[in-house]
Amino acid sequence: MSKYKIAKYKITDTDIDKKLIGKQVTVEKVKANGGPGSDGGRKPSKQRKAPAWFIEFRDEQREFNKQQLEFNKSIREDLNRVIKLNNLKH
């Protein structure tokens, strides 16, 4: 006895072999072999949560990067102001 579901069907149309029309066939639904693009019949696993220390580290890095961008922006503005006040050329 197969562990797969078995069903019987009657062929009503085919592009391959016209002799098959009207014949009864037995088909089985089988699991994928695990090839490319196939999950092998497995359910998708739940996404794992990152550890708390990693989340804290990531948030600190984001804050640091935001502060660096603000600092760089203020330096550029100050430099542009000095250039403009002293009528300097870039």
N, C-alpha and C positions, 0 to 999 in steps of 0.2 A: 504494500500500500504506500503510495507516494504521500509525502508530507505537504505537497503543493496542491492547490485547488485544481480540480479537473472539471472541464465542461465540454459538452458536445455541441457542435455547430454544423449547420448545413450551408454549403457554399452556394451563393446566389449569383456572384459575378467575380470574374478574375481577369486580369490582364496577362497573366503568366501562361496558364494552360487551360484552354476551354474545355478539356475533358474532365476537369474537376467540378464543373457546374453540376449541381444536383447531388453530389457525393456528400456523405456525412463524415466529419473529421472530429477527432478528439484533440483538444488543446489543453495545455497546462500553463498556469501563470507561475513563472519562476522568478527567483530573486536575481538581481543584477550580480555580475561577477566581480564587481569592484573595479571596473575599468575607469578610464578618464571620464570625469563628470558624473560618476556614479557614487552614491553613498553606500552601496552594498546592502541596502535595505535597513540600515541603521537610522535611528532617530537622531536629529541634530542635537549635539550636546549643548548644555546651558553654558552661557558665557561666564567665565570665571572672574571673580572680583579681584582687583589689584590690592596688595597689602596696604595698610594704612600709612606706613612709612613712605611708600612709593608715591602715594597720592599727595602726601604732605610735601615731599621733595619736588614733585611736578608743579604744585601750586607755588612753591617758593621760587622756582625757576621762572615761571610765568611772571610773577611779580617783579623779579629782578630784571627780566627782559623789558618789561613795561617801563621801569625806572630808567634803564639805559636809553631807551628810545626817547623818553622825555628829556633826559640830560643832553643827548645829542642834538635834539631839536632846539633846545635853549642855546647851546653853543653856536649852532648855525645862525640863529637869529641874532645873537650878540655879534658875531663876526660880520654878518651882513650890515648891521647897524654901524659898526666901526668903519667899514668900507664906505658906506654911504656918507657918514659924517665927515670923513677925511677926503672925500672925492677921489678915492682910489679906484684903480681899474682891476678887474679880476685877473 
